[in-house]
Structures are given as structure tokens and as C-alpha cells.
Amino acid sequence: MRVNGRLLLRGGTVISMDRSIGDFRRGDVLIDGDRIAEVAPAVDVWDCEVVDADGMVVLPGLVESHRHLWYPPIRGAAMDHVLAHMVDVLWPKVASHYTPDDLYVCTKAGIADALGNGITTVFDWCHVLNSPDHAAAAVAAHLELPMRALFAYGASMRRKLGEYRGQVEHADTWAPARRLRENELASHPRLSMALALQGPEMTTLAMTAPDVAVARELGVPMSMHVGIPEGPPGQGGIALLSEAGLLGADMQFVHCCATSDEEFRLLADAGAVATTCPTAELGLGMGTPPIGRMRAAGLPPAVGADAVCTASGDLFDEARAGLLYERARNAQSRYAEGRAVDDPSQLGMTAVEALEAITINAARACWLEDTIGSLTPGKAADVILLRATDLSLSPLSDAVGTIVCCAHGANVDTVIVAGRVVKRGGVLVDIDVARIAADLVRCRDRLYAVERFDGLIPPRGGSAQPAGASS
């Protein structure tokens, strides 16, 4: 029972992600209502509920700067795909057939999975809104579960596929988004809106400009995929937006693998933000994560997991993948010159930066750095506790190094969103995980109906159909 609405996390190893506060081998975090009140080696209060955080690491809640929450029914299904195969097969054969109920089920599943992994905020890039009812269903799922989110309202899969293939002329389909913005999402304390735009590289500048105008009319930020795939000449979408006078601080750019260094400079000068998704980019052949080039342009790197069809959804995995790729890139440049790596500075990225990429930098990539991303007094009380007594983290000799090297979602013991405990003792609170899992199986079985299954998964080892495909 809360005493005076206050909760004290006592005696944990505190990693604040606020350089002005620092870290404490043993420290306290006081939560007052839905806000962080104090972070110190010892907080002298008595009239509050106390959580014994001894043997725990206390961190700000992880921030997911780019995730498509609608993918859980096809988890792992794109491990042997490339992006073009998803566009030609998974999107038309599965995503186009999502019903509002399917989207409700998989959005709840995605949120519960993320919360369990210590993710307290997600930028939900929802581009499977096949009708206004789909959008209402997705928002209903968000409103039912206690996650902080930006709901990025995207196009229907039919429109997305048509525009991707150059077969559809632009039409203003944002009326349902306007209604959501004016009603359910007008002033919600933890759920706000963005627009998920195709952007000039997936369509044309002429089709993108009216969408940008709608976002600015609504007063919401917008996000676009750019710079994929790497390999062919870059399409220069950011440069096109800049030349048209459209590039602004209300824009987020995702992936950016083929984005030029000049475009990164334009992006930074405009105050726009960017995020990369290392596992998806490397796994689907989309390109190489541009973390180093983001850093060179003065853009604090943020990473997301993108989609669980080809990534685990665990942000600790993404932080590691981004760090290791960036170090490999820097090392390879030295090897190519006949030189060894003989100083840590030559690796180009530190463990602290990797952790920042899923906390404070990711918050900035969601325009929320003043609200979340660090254990700073006055910010929202979005906090997680990791069990440092787990053998995968023990004995926590170097706290940040151990987390970046070894942590995973299973280490998350406690999750707090806006001062509310939503996971305790490793178990989600007041969330019926068994029911969500059963609904997800039902959703999968409908989407993977035999008549649409052919071609969804490439044959392996000469087998025409993988084991378990018809389950």
C-alpha cells in the first residue's frame, strides 16, 4: 500500500543515465505519485512504501524508438527473408488480411511482451490500418494496457503496397487520424499521436508533401523510412525534403542505411531525429546500421527493434548489436590499412553510449527527452529493476559494462510506468498473459490459413513446407 502516494526504491545499484546525477553503487530513488522526486546515495524519508532494491539494478525504463507492434502473429517468420520478399509475400498474404480484432490482439501481445522486457515507452509505427476500425482497435489495446506510447497512425496495407509499387495516386485518407487526435488522443497522459508516413523514397515528394501538411495541421510529429535498401544509389529523400522546404524538427527518419553524410548534416541542422534498427537491417539485408555516421553528424544514436518477425524485441539485444557492428566497422577500417586495434578509442563506441541508445537518446528520438529516458527528478516515474543476483549479471563488477554485455529481458524483475508497478517479482501485474497468448494463437491460425500459406516461408533443406507450418 502506498503511503502518501510515495514509493522508495532503496539500496539498489542506480544507473541514472543523467550525467549531472551520475550513478551509485548503492542508492535510493524516491517516486512521488507519477514523478521521480529524488535520486541520491541515500534518501531520508520514512512516510512511504519501501521496495528493497538490494541486489537489483535500478534503471530508467527502456525506450523503443521504432517498433511495429502488429507483427507478433508472424514472429520469427522473416528470418530467411529479405525486405523485397516481405513486400511481395508477407505484406500482401498476411498483413493485408488483418482484421480489427487481429490488430487488437497482436497490439496487446506486443505491448505485454515489451513491458515484460523492461520497455516502458514505444513508438508504435502502425502501417496495417486497413480501415478506421483497425485504428480504433489498436488504440483500444494501448488504452487498456499501461504502456507509454506514441501511436504512429499509418496507411492501410493496400495503400502502402500500391504506393510502394507506384500504382496508387495520392488521396487524403487522414480523416480517421484527425478524429482520433481530437478525441481519444487529445490529452491522454501517456498516449500521444504521430503520423507514420511513406515518405519520398517509398512514394514521391509530390505524394509526401500533403501528408507532411496534415501532420503539421494536426500538430503531431511524423516518421518515415528512408535509406533502404543500401547498395543501389541512395534516393536522397532527406535532401528532397530539405530542397522543398519541408525538412523540420518534427520529423523522425528510420534506418537511414543509404542516407548520405550530407543528408545526415541536413537532418541534424534541421533538428530532426533518426533511429536505426540493427538486427532488422542486418538480418533482412536492408543495409548496415549508420550509427557511426549518425555520431559523426552530431546525432545521438537511438536504436529500436523494428519487428519481431526478424528481431527478438529485446532492446538489450539491439543495444549490443549496434555496439558490436559499430566496433566491427571501425576495426575493419584499421585492418584494411594493415593496422591493428590497439586502443579502446579506436572501437568508436562505448558501452555507455549503447545504453543511452535505448534510454535517453531513444527518448530524444521520440521527442520525449524532457519526460523520460533518465532517472531525473521531475521526470515521469518510468523505472525498471534488473535482478543483479541472476548468474547472467552477477557479480556486477562493472554495472554498465555487465548490462550492455549480458542483460536480457528475463533479468527484468520490476517495471514501473508513471509510478504504477506493472511488473513485480518477474510477473506482469493485472495483465492476463495466458489469455493474450491464447488469443495470439487463434489470430495466427486464422492468418496462416492454408489458402494463403504458400510462399510465406522459403523452403529449407529441400522441404516444401517447414515443420509446424500448419499448426
C-alpha positions as CSV (number, residue, x, y, z in Angstrom):
1,M,0.0,0.0,0.0
2,R,1.4,3.4,-1.0
3,V,2.0,5.8,1.9
4,N,1.3,9.4,1.0
5,G,1.5,8.3,-2.7
6,R,5.2,7.8,-2.4
7,L,7.4,4.8,-3.2
8,L,11.1,4.4,-2.3
9,L,13.4,2.1,-4.2
10,R,16.0,1.5,-1.6
11,G,19.6,0.2,-1.8
12,G,19.9,-0.7,-5.5
13,T,22.7,-0.1,-7.9
14,V,21.4,3.1,-9.6
15,I,22.3,3.9,-13.2
16,S,20.6,7.2,-13.8
17,M,21.5,7.9,-17.4
18,D,21.7,11.6,-16.3
19,R,25.4,12.7,-16.3
20,S,24.6,15.5,-13.9
21,I,23.4,13.0,-11.3
22,G,25.7,10.1,-12.0
23,D,25.5,6.5,-10.9
24,F,25.5,5.0,-7.4
25,R,26.8,1.5,-6.5
26,R,24.2,1.7,-3.7
27,G,21.5,4.4,-3.9
28,D,17.8,5.3,-3.5
29,V,15.2,6.5,-5.9
30,L,12.1,8.2,-4.5
31,I,8.9,8.2,-6.5
32,D,6.1,10.7,-5.6
33,G,2.9,9.9,-7.5
34,D,3.8,9.6,-11.1
35,R,7.1,11.5,-10.9
36,I,10.7,10.9,-9.8
37,A,11.2,13.0,-6.7
38,E,14.8,12.3,-5.6
39,V,17.8,10.2,-6.6
40,A,20.7,10.0,-4.2
41,P,23.1,7.7,-2.3
42,A,20.5,7.8,0.5
43,V,17.1,9.4,0.6
44,D,16.0,10.2,4.2
45,V,12.2,9.6,4.2
46,W,10.0,7.4,6.3
47,D,6.4,8.0,5.3
48,C,6.4,6.0,2.1
49,E,6.2,2.4,0.8
50,V,9.7,0.9,0.6
51,V,10.9,-1.6,-2.0
52,D,14.0,-3.4,-1.1
53,A,16.2,-3.0,-4.2
54,D,19.3,-4.6,-2.7
55,G,20.7,-7.0,-5.4
56,M,18.9,-5.0,-8.1
57,V,20.0,-2.5,-10.8
58,V,17.7,0.5,-11.0
59,L,17.4,2.0,-14.5
60,P,15.1,4.3,-16.4
61,G,12.5,2.4,-18.4
62,L,13.8,1.4,-21.8
63,V,12.5,3.4,-24.7
64,E,11.7,1.8,-28.1
65,S,12.2,4.4,-30.8
66,H,10.8,2.3,-33.6
67,R,8.6,-0.8,-33.4
68,H,5.8,-2.2,-35.5
69,L,3.7,-3.8,-32.7
70,W,1.4,-5.7,-35.2
71,Y,4.0,-8.4,-36.0
72,P,3.6,-11.0,-33.1
73,P,1.4,-13.4,-35.1
74,I,4.3,-13.9,-37.6
75,R,7.1,-13.8,-35.0
76,G,10.3,-15.1,-36.5
77,A,8.7,-15.6,-39.9
78,A,11.2,-13.4,-41.8
79,M,14.4,-14.9,-40.5
80,D,15.2,-16.2,-44.0
81,H,13.6,-13.3,-45.9
82,V,14.9,-10.1,-47.4
83,L,12.9,-6.8,-47.5
84,A,11.7,-7.4,-51.1
85,H,10.3,-10.8,-50.1
86,M,8.3,-9.3,-47.2
87,V,6.9,-6.7,-49.6
88,D,5.9,-9.3,-52.1
89,V,4.7,-12.1,-49.8
90,L,4.3,-11.3,-46.1
91,W,2.6,-8.0,-46.5
92,P,0.0,-9.0,-49.2
93,K,-0.6,-12.5,-48.0
94,V,-0.8,-11.8,-44.2
95,A,-0.8,-8.1,-43.3
96,S,-3.5,-7.2,-45.9
97,H,-5.8,-9.7,-44.2
98,Y,-5.6,-8.4,-40.7
99,T,-9.0,-7.7,-39.2
100,P,-9.5,-5.1,-36.4
101,D,-9.7,-8.0,-33.9
102,D,-6.3,-9.3,-35.2
103,L,-4.8,-5.9,-34.7
104,Y,-6.2,-5.5,-31.2
105,V,-4.9,-9.0,-30.2
106,C,-1.4,-8.5,-31.6
107,T,-1.0,-5.0,-30.3
108,K,-1.9,-6.2,-26.8
109,A,0.6,-9.0,-27.2
110,G,3.3,-6.6,-28.4
111,I,2.7,-4.3,-25.5
112,A,2.7,-7.1,-22.9
113,D,5.9,-8.5,-24.4
114,A,7.6,-5.1,-24.4
115,L,6.6,-4.4,-20.8
116,G,7.9,-7.7,-19.8
117,N,11.3,-6.9,-21.3
118,G,11.5,-3.6,-19.5
119,I,10.3,-1.3,-22.3
120,T,8.1,1.4,-20.9
121,T,7.7,3.6,-24.0
122,V,7.2,2.5,-27.6
123,F,6.9,4.4,-30.8
124,D,4.3,2.2,-32.4
125,W,4.7,2.6,-36.2
126,C,1.3,1.1,-37.3
127,H,1.1,0.7,-41.0
128,V,-1.6,-2.0,-41.1
129,L,-4.6,0.2,-40.6
130,N,-6.7,-1.4,-43.2
131,S,-9.8,0.5,-42.0
132,P,-10.7,3.1,-39.4
133,D,-11.9,0.3,-37.2
134,H,-8.4,-1.1,-37.2
135,A,-7.0,2.2,-35.8
136,A,-9.7,2.2,-33.1
137,A,-8.8,-1.4,-32.2
138,A,-5.1,-0.6,-31.9
139,V,-5.7,2.5,-29.8
140,A,-8.1,0.5,-27.6
141,A,-5.3,-2.0,-26.9
142,H,-3.0,0.8,-26.0
143,L,-5.5,2.3,-23.7
144,E,-6.1,-1.0,-21.9
145,L,-2.5,-1.7,-21.0
146,P,-0.2,0.6,-19.0
147,M,2.5,1.5,-21.6
148,R,3.6,5.0,-22.6
149,A,3.4,5.3,-26.4
150,L,3.4,7.4,-29.5
151,F,0.8,5.8,-31.7
152,A,2.1,6.5,-35.3
153,Y,-1.0,6.3,-37.5
154,G,-0.1,4.9,-40.9
155,A,-1.7,3.9,-44.1
156,S,-3.7,0.8,-44.9
157,M,-1.6,-2.1,-46.2
158,R,-3.4,-1.8,-49.6
159,R,-2.4,1.8,-49.9
160,K,1.1,1.1,-48.7
161,L,1.7,-1.7,-51.2
162,G,0.2,0.3,-54.0
163,E,2.3,3.4,-53.3
164,Y,5.4,1.2,-52.8
165,R,4.8,-0.2,-56.3
166,G,3.9,3.2,-57.8
167,Q,0.3,2.1,-58.6
168,V,-1.8,4.5,-56.5
169,E,-2.2,8.2,-56.7
170,H,-2.2,10.2,-53.5
171,A,-5.5,10.6,-51.6
172,D,-6.2,12.3,-48.3
173,T,-7.0,9.3,-46.0
174,W,-6.3,11.0,-42.7
175,A,-9.8,11.8,-41.6
176,P,-9.8,8.9,-39.1
177,A,-6.5,10.1,-37.7
178,R,-8.0,13.6,-37.3
179,R,-10.9,12.1,-35.3
180,L,-8.5,10.1,-33.0
181,R,-6.4,13.2,-32.5
182,E,-9.4,15.2,-31.5
183,N,-11.0,12.6,-29.2
184,E,-9.2,9.6,-27.7
185,L,-5.7,11.1,-28.1
186,A,-6.4,14.7,-27.4
187,S,-4.8,14.9,-24.0
188,H,-4.0,11.4,-22.8
189,P,-1.3,11.4,-20.1
190,R,0.7,8.5,-21.6
191,L,-0.5,8.1,-25.2
192,S,0.0,10.6,-28.0
193,M,-0.1,10.6,-31.7
194,A,2.3,10.8,-34.6
195,L,1.8,10.1,-38.3
196,A,3.7,7.2,-40.0
197,L,4.3,8.5,-43.5
198,Q,5.5,6.6,-46.5
199,G,7.9,9.4,-47.3
200,P,9.5,10.5,-50.6
201,E,11.7,7.4,-51.0
202,M,8.8,4.9,-50.8
203,T,6.5,7.2,-52.9
204,T,7.2,10.6,-54.3
205,L,7.8,14.1,-52.9
206,A,4.5,15.2,-54.5
207,M,2.7,12.5,-52.5
208,T,4.6,13.2,-49.3
209,A,4.1,16.9,-49.2
210,P,0.3,16.8,-48.5
211,D,0.9,14.2,-45.8
212,V,3.5,16.4,-44.1
213,A,1.0,19.3,-44.3
214,V,-1.6,17.1,-42.5
215,A,0.8,16.2,-39.7
216,R,1.6,19.9,-39.2
217,E,-2.1,20.8,-39.3
218,L,-2.7,18.3,-36.5
219,G,0.4,19.4,-34.6
220,V,1.9,15.9,-34.4
221,P,5.3,14.6,-35.3
222,M,5.9,12.3,-38.2
223,S,8.2,9.4,-39.1
224,M,9.4,8.0,-42.4
225,H,11.5,5.0,-43.5
226,V,14.5,6.2,-45.6
227,G,17.8,4.9,-46.8
228,I,16.8,1.3,-47.6
229,P,18.0,-0.8,-49.2
230,E,21.6,0.0,-49.1
231,G,23.5,-1.0,-52.2
232,P,21.8,0.8,-55.1
233,P,22.3,4.6,-55.4
234,G,20.7,6.4,-52.5
235,Q,17.3,8.1,-53.3
236,G,18.1,11.2,-51.2
237,G,14.7,11.6,-49.6
238,I,16.0,13.8,-46.8
239,A,17.7,16.1,-49.4
240,L,14.5,16.2,-51.3
241,L,12.5,17.3,-48.2
242,S,15.2,19.9,-47.5
243,E,15.1,21.3,-51.0
244,A,11.3,21.6,-50.8
245,G,11.5,23.5,-47.5
246,L,9.7,20.6,-45.7
247,L,12.5,19.2,-43.5
248,G,11.9,20.0,-39.9
249,A,12.4,19.2,-36.2
250,D,9.1,17.3,-36.1
251,M,10.5,14.6,-38.4
252,Q,11.9,11.2,-37.4
253,F,13.8,9.1,-40.0
254,V,14.2,5.4,-39.6
255,H,17.0,3.1,-40.8
256,C,19.0,5.6,-42.9
257,C,21.4,2.9,-44.1
258,A,21.9,4.5,-47.6
259,T,21.5,8.1,-46.3
260,S,24.4,10.2,-47.3
261,D,26.7,12.0,-44.9
262,E,25.4,15.3,-46.3
263,E,21.8,14.3,-45.6
264,F,22.7,13.5,-42.0
265,R,24.2,17.0,-41.7
266,L,20.9,18.5,-43.2
267,L,18.9,16.3,-40.7
268,A,21.0,17.5,-37.8
269,D,20.9,21.1,-38.8
270,A,17.1,20.9,-39.0
271,G,16.8,19.5,-35.5
272,A,15.2,16.3,-36.9
273,V,15.9,12.9,-35.3
274,A,16.9,9.5,-36.5
275,T,16.8,5.9,-35.3
276,T,18.4,2.7,-36.5
277,C,17.3,-0.9,-36.0
278,P,20.5,-3.0,-36.2
279,T,19.0,-6.6,-36.1
280,A,16.4,-5.9,-38.8
281,E,18.8,-4.0,-41.0
282,L,21.5,-6.7,-40.9
283,G,19.1,-9.6,-40.9
284,L,16.9,-8.6,-43.8
285,G,19.7,-7.3,-45.9
286,M,18.4,-3.7,-45.7
287,G,21.8,-2.3,-45.1
288,T,24.4,-1.5,-42.4
289,P,23.4,0.4,-39.3
290,P,24.6,4.0,-39.7
291,I,25.4,4.5,-36.0
292,G,28.9,5.9,-36.7
293,R,27.7,8.3,-39.4
294,M,25.0,9.5,-37.0
295,R,27.5,10.1,-34.3
296,A,29.8,12.0,-36.8
297,A,26.9,14.3,-37.7
298,G,26.2,15.1,-34.0
299,L,23.1,12.9,-33.8
300,P,22.9,10.8,-30.6
301,P,22.3,7.3,-31.8
302,A,19.0,5.7,-30.9
303,V,18.1,2.1,-31.7
304,G,14.9,0.2,-32.0
305,A,13.9,-3.4,-32.6
306,D,11.6,-2.8,-35.6
307,A,9.6,-6.0,-35.8
308,V,9.6,-9.4,-34.1
309,C,9.4,-11.2,-37.4
310,T,13.2,-10.8,-37.6
311,A,14.3,-9.4,-34.2
312,S,13.8,-10.6,-30.6
313,G,12.1,-7.4,-29.5
314,D,14.6,-7.3,-26.6
315,L,16.2,-3.8,-26.6
316,F,19.3,-5.1,-24.8
317,D,19.9,-7.3,-27.9
318,E,19.6,-4.2,-30.1
319,A,22.0,-2.2,-28.0
320,R,24.6,-5.0,-28.2
321,A,24.1,-5.5,-31.9
322,G,24.5,-1.8,-32.6
323,L,27.6,-1.6,-30.4
324,L,29.2,-4.7,-31.9
325,Y,28.5,-3.7,-35.5
326,E,29.9,-0.2,-34.9
327,R,33.1,-1.6,-33.3
328,A,33.5,-4.1,-36.2
329,R,33.1,-1.3,-38.7
330,N,35.8,0.7,-37.0
331,A,38.1,-2.3,-36.6
332,Q,37.7,-3.3,-40.2
333,S,38.8,0.1,-41.4
334,R,42.0,-0.3,-39.5
335,Y,42.6,-3.9,-40.7
336,A,42.2,-2.7,-44.3
337,E,45.0,-0.3,-43.7
338,G,47.2,-3.0,-42.2
339,R,46.9,-1.7,-38.7
340,A,45.7,-3.4,-35.5
341,V,43.2,-2.2,-33.0
342,D,45.4,-1.2,-30.1
343,D,43.4,1.4,-28.2
344,P,39.8,1.3,-26.9
345,S,39.1,4.7,-28.5
346,Q,39.6,3.1,-31.9
347,L,36.5,1.0,-31.4
348,G,34.4,4.1,-31.8
349,M,31.6,3.5,-29.4
350,T,31.3,2.8,-25.7
351,A,29.1,0.7,-23.5
352,V,27.5,3.9,-22.0
353,E,26.6,5.1,-25.5
354,A,25.0,1.8,-26.3
355,L,22.8,2.0,-23.1
356,E,22.0,5.7,-24.0
357,A,20.7,4.4,-27.3
358,I,17.8,2.6,-25.6
359,T,17.2,5.2,-22.9
360,I,17.9,8.9,-23.1
361,N,18.8,9.0,-26.8
362,A,15.8,7.0,-27.8
363,A,13.6,9.3,-25.7
364,R,15.0,12.2,-27.7
365,A,14.2,10.3,-31.0
366,C,10.6,10.3,-29.7
367,W,10.6,14.0,-28.7
368,L,10.2,12.8,-25.0
369,E,13.7,13.5,-23.6
370,D,12.2,16.1,-21.1
371,T,9.7,13.5,-19.8
372,I,11.5,10.1,-19.8
373,G,14.8,8.4,-20.6
374,S,16.7,9.1,-17.3
375,L,16.2,9.0,-13.6
376,T,16.0,12.7,-13.3
377,P,13.8,14.4,-10.6
378,G,10.7,15.9,-12.2
379,K,10.6,13.3,-15.0
380,A,7.9,10.6,-15.3
381,A,8.5,7.7,-12.9
382,D,9.2,5.1,-15.6
383,V,11.7,2.8,-13.9
384,I,12.9,-0.8,-14.2
385,L,14.8,-3.1,-11.8
386,L,17.0,-5.8,-13.0
387,R,18.0,-8.8,-10.8
388,A,21.7,-8.4,-10.4
389,T,21.7,-11.7,-8.5
390,D,20.9,-13.6,-11.7
391,L,24.0,-15.5,-12.7
392,S,23.9,-13.8,-16.1
393,L,24.6,-10.5,-14.4
394,S,26.3,-11.5,-11.1
395,P,28.6,-10.2,-9.6
396,L,28.1,-6.9,-11.4
397,S,31.7,-5.8,-11.2
398,D,31.2,-3.1,-13.8
399,A,27.5,-2.3,-13.8
400,V,27.1,-0.6,-17.2
401,G,29.5,-3.0,-18.9
402,T,27.7,-6.0,-17.5
403,I,24.3,-4.7,-18.5
404,V,25.3,-4.0,-22.1
405,C,27.3,-7.2,-22.4
406,C,24.9,-9.6,-20.7
407,A,21.5,-8.3,-19.8
408,H,18.3,-9.6,-21.4
409,G,14.6,-9.2,-20.8
410,A,14.4,-12.2,-18.5
411,N,16.5,-10.2,-15.9
412,V,13.8,-7.6,-15.6
413,D,12.2,-8.1,-12.2
414,T,10.1,-4.9,-11.8
415,V,8.6,-2.4,-14.2
416,I,7.1,0.9,-13.2
417,V,5.2,3.2,-15.6
418,A,4.1,6.6,-14.4
419,G,4.6,5.5,-10.9
420,R,2.4,2.4,-11.3
421,V,4.0,-1.1,-10.8
422,V,3.2,-3.1,-13.8
423,K,5.6,-6.0,-13.3
424,R,6.7,-7.3,-9.9
425,G,8.8,-10.3,-9.0
426,G,9.2,-11.1,-12.7
427,V,5.4,-11.3,-13.3
428,L,3.3,-8.8,-15.1
429,V,0.6,-7.3,-12.8
430,D,-3.1,-7.4,-13.8
431,I,-2.2,-8.5,-17.3
432,D,-3.7,-11.9,-18.4
433,V,-0.7,-13.2,-20.3
434,A,-2.2,-16.7,-20.8
435,R,-5.3,-15.1,-22.4
436,I,-3.2,-12.9,-24.6
437,A,-1.1,-15.9,-25.7
438,A,-4.3,-18.0,-26.5
439,D,-5.8,-15.1,-28.5
440,L,-2.5,-14.8,-30.4
441,V,-2.6,-18.4,-31.4
442,R,-6.1,-18.0,-32.6
443,C,-5.0,-15.0,-34.6
444,R,-2.1,-16.8,-36.1
445,D,-4.2,-19.8,-37.1
446,R,-6.6,-17.5,-39.0
447,L,-3.9,-15.5,-40.7
448,Y,-2.0,-18.6,-41.7
449,A,-4.9,-20.3,-43.4
450,V,-3.8,-22.9,-45.9
451,E,-5.0,-20.9,-48.9
452,R,-2.6,-18.1,-48.1
453,F,0.3,-20.1,-46.6
454,D,2.1,-21.0,-49.9
455,G,5.3,-18.9,-50.2
456,L,5.2,-17.4,-46.7
457,I,8.3,-19.2,-45.6
458,P,11.1,-20.1,-48.0
459,P,11.7,-23.9,-48.2
460,R,14.6,-25.1,-46.1
461,G,16.7,-28.1,-46.8
462,G,14.5,-29.1,-49.7
463,S,11.4,-29.3,-47.6
464,A,8.4,-27.9,-49.4
465,Q,6.8,-26.9,-46.1
466,P,8.7,-26.3,-42.8
467,A,7.8,-28.3,-39.7
468,G,5.0,-26.8,-37.7
469,A,3.8,-24.7,-40.6
470,S,0.2,-25.9,-40.4
471,S,0.0,-25.9,-36.6
